[in-house]
Amino acid sequence: MSDVSDKTDTTGKRMGLGRRELLALGAGFTLGGISPPAAAAIEPWRQPQPETGEPASPPRVAMLVYPKMVLLDLVGPLTVMNLLPAEVHLVWKDKSPVSTDVGLPVTASTTFAECPENLDVLLVPGGISGTVQCMNDLEVITFLSQRGASTKYVTSVCTGSLVLAAAGLLKGYRATSHWAVADLLPLMGARPARGRVVRDRNRITGGGVTAGLDFGLVLAALLKGEEEARRIQLTLEYSPAPPYRNGTPEEAGPERTAEVKRRRRALDEQARVAAEAARDRLGL
């Protein structure tokens, strides 16, 4: 099984990205926090289906938002889905703003009870202290387990895979996570794999934080074809050239890696306790 998405036929082609689509990059940001573009704003961009000539419905995407999440885990894929475009629902228990790691609040557009059942994508972003809380929250776990059972693609970025695993959605699947906690995945029945993006059947997991853009483009190709994903990548001018080759333990070396692990020790231990509790709950 490859760690990158399989090529799919291009559907819904259009001649180029217009001004409206470029502006969509900022369409999700409001003074009250971040919320997805309204479905009505997507309607004019829907492309005819070749078979019927009727407009094709945009992919329906639900993204979990929760207190203490890492904002970049969400914003990378959200930006790509905005340009696809997709019908995005930011989902939480209620519509009160939730905190993020950078202090910018996020407001859910949809509650668990309101969330559509016929989803194309279910996404869980990461955020280690918030992740631990979600792993221990039966309301969150129940929602994900129920929606994940019927969703076309069950996905995550960074430590969001720990939450999927705690919900029993990664049992028997290859998956990745942030390097510092990827070793916890087997406790909950997942098969750990290294990679920026790992796909196993309809499970797609992204690595730590910045892998969210790579993940978003892989998902875009699955939903609308590789050419559409390439157009989005060009629009975003996504051609990463980091100043240091230091983004993985292998690149950083043992001393720097050990120092980062030391600073994370307390949070990572909380994640281990939550993973062991999930293992017991899942009967593994």
Salt bridges, closest charged atoms under 4 A:
ASP3 OD1 - ARG174 NH2 2.54
ASP6 OD2 - ARG199 NH1 3.28
GLU21 OE2 - ARG14 NH2 1.87
GLU43 OE1 - ARG46 NE 2.96
GLU87 OE2 - ARG60 NE 3.05
GLU87 OE2 - HIS89 NE2 2.70
GLU114 OE1 - LYS95 NZ 3.24
ASP137 OD2 - LYS93 NZ 2.46
GLU139 OE1 - LYS93 NZ 3.80
ASP183 OD2 - ARG272 NH2 2.87
ASP200 OD2 - ARG191 NH1 3.99
ASP200 OD1 - ARG201 NE 2.87
ASP214 OD1 - ARG196 NH2 2.90
GLU226 OE2 - ARG230 NE 2.80
GLU227 OE2 - ARG231 NE 3.82
GLU228 OE2 - ARG14 NH2 3.06
GLU228 OE1 - ARG231 NH1 3.71
GLU250 OE2 - ARG194 NH1 3.04
GLU251 OE2 - ARG245 NH2 2.96
GLU259 OE2 - ARG262 NH2 2.69
GLU259 OE2 - ARG263 NE 2.88
ASP268 OD2 - LYS261 NZ 3.80
ASP268 OD1 - ARG264 NH2 2.84
ASP280 OD1 - ARG279 NE 3.24
